[in-house]
Amino acid sequence: MSEFVFATAQYESGDWDSAPLVPANVIDSIARYTSIDVAPTGAIVALSSRDVFRHPLLYLTGHLPVRFTAAERTNVAEFVRRGGFLFVDDHNHDIDGAFHKTVTEEIARTVGPLVELPNDHVLYRAFFHFADGPPTTSHELNGWGDNLVHKHLHGVIRDGRIAVLYSNKDYSSEWGYHPDNKRFLAVDNTKFAVNVVVYALTR
């Protein structure tokens, strides 16, 4: 396997760059816990560019409405059809916000309907074991956003595997800190990111 590059999707609408510290933190965790050959820095990839097909995983987040252009929609559909993995995380951690409403519409229109993932899905044991499904974020526990703990993630399933993983748990805020600060955590909250990457690369 060639060197894995963590790629952030740049799209023309909204604020695609709302979580600039997440890539470095995820890269640190991949290097720290796995034997995956990972590039030390991530990449920013325009969804309208053919460069998307150079990456097995794309990370997409934001707070604002998401409306794909025709070129972005074409590329996302082809990316998934080729076996790519799109990880979409709502940086607002709610179910009524503009990002959630618009990006889920775009996913359904472009790739297919999102379905609830069972909490015993293989994703939750792809590397680390999460017996209760997706780990809860501090933002959910503190009552920020919609005051809900979202017990499930959602996905678009293609040929028995997750093609699009959707979260409204706001991992983008949870993982948005400098990797050096992991030493202050009792439990490293980026471990689930490792599962996402390992699943994307092996399924």
N, C-alpha and C positions, 0 to 999 in steps of 0.2 A: 504494500500500500504506500502511495506517495504521501508526502507531508500533508497533514490535515490543516486547513486554514479556516478559522472561525470567521464566517462571513455575515456581516450585517446588511440587510436589504435596505437600499435607498429608494424611496418612492416619491413621486412628484407632489402628492398631496400630504398634508399633515406634517408632523414633526418626527420623522424617522430616526433622528439622532438624539432622542430624549434620554437615552441611557448609555452615555459614552464610556462608563467605567465597567460595564458588564463584560465586554469581550475579554479584557485583560484578566478579569477575575475568573471567568470560565476557563480561559487558556491556562492559567495558573493551576486550577484544579485538575485539568486533564493531565498536565505534566506531573503534578504532585502524586496523583493516585493511580495512573494507568501507564501502560507502556506504549501508548499511541504516540507516534512521531508527529508532534504538533508544532506549527509555526509559532514563534515567540510573539508575533503581533497579528492582529486580525486584519480583515479586508473589508472595505465598503464597496458594495456591488450594486449598481443601478439595476432595478428590476427590468428596465427597458433594454438592458444590454445583454448581448449574447454571453457575456462573462458569467452570468448566473449558472451556466451549464458546466463551468469548471469546478463547481462546489457541490458536495453531497448534501450540505445542510445550509439553510438560510435562516437567520434570526430576524424577525420583524416585530417592531414595537412602536409605541407612540401614545399620545393622549387625544389627538384631534381626529376629525373625520378622515377616513381612508376611501379614496375613490381611485381605482386603478385606471390608468390610461389604456388605450387599446393595445399598445405594445407591451405594457406591463402584464396585462391580462393574458395575452398570447404566450408570453414567456413563462408565467407562473403555471399555466395549464401544461405547457410542454415540459417544464422542469419536473412537475409531479409525474407526468406520463413516463418520463425517462427514469423514474425511481428516486428523484430527489425528495428531501425531507424539509418541510417548511414548518418552523417553530414560531408561532405567533403568540405574543404575550401582551395583554392589555395593561398598559402602564397606569391606568386609572383605578384598577381593582374594583370594578362595579359592573352591573348588568344593564344599566340604563344610560350609560355614557355614549358620547358620539363615536368614540373609537370602537367600542364593542358592537354597537348597532351597525355601523358601516362596514367594518372589516368582516364581520360574520356574513353580511350580505354579499360582499365581494368574494369571499371563500366559496359560498354556496353557488354563486353565479359562475365562478371560474373553474372550480374543482369538483364541487359536490357538497351534499349536506353534511354538517357536523353531527356526530352522534356522541352520546355520553360514553366515556371509557370506563369499564369496570375497574374497581380499585385493586383487583387481583391481576390486572393486565401485566404481561411480561415486561412492559416498560419499567415497572416498579421493582423489578429484580434484574434488570439488564446489567447492572454492576453492583451498586449498593442495594440493599433490600429495604423497601418501604412497605411494611406490612399493612399500613392503613391507607395506602394510595398516595396521592400527591401531598407532600409536606405543606403544612399550613404556614403562611407568612405572618410576620409581625404586624403587618398592616391590617390583615383580617382580624387578628386577635385584639388589636387596639381599637377596633371599631371604625377605622377610617374607610372611606369609600361608601359602599352600600350596606355596611354593618352586617355582612354575611360572611360566613366561612364557606367557601366553595369546595364542596366535598369531592368533586370530580373534575377532571379535565375532559376536553372533548377532542374529537379527531375526525378526519376524513379517512376512511379505510379504503385502500386499493390493494387488491390481490392479497388480502390477509394481513397487510401491514399498515401502520400509520403512515399516511402520506403528508397530512397536515395535522400538527398538534396545536390545539388552541387552549390557552390559559387565561382566565380572568382573575388569577390570584396575585398578579403583579410581582412576579419574580424579578422583573426589571428593576424595581425599587429594592427588593430584598438583596439582590446581588450587585447593587450599584455602589460599591465601595472599593477602595484600593486593596489589592490582595494582601498587602502586609498586615492589614487589620484583622485578618483571620485569626491571628494569635489571641485576640481578645474575646473570641467566641467560645462558649462551652462546647457547642456543636457547630461544625462548619456547615452553614446553610447553603453552600454551593454544591453539595454532593449530588443533589438531584440533577443539576446541570450535566454532571458526568454521565448519569444514566441516559439523558436525552441524547448526548453526543454518541455514546456507545451504541445505543439502539439505532440511531440514524446510520451509523457506519457498518453495522453488522446484520441488519434485517433487510 
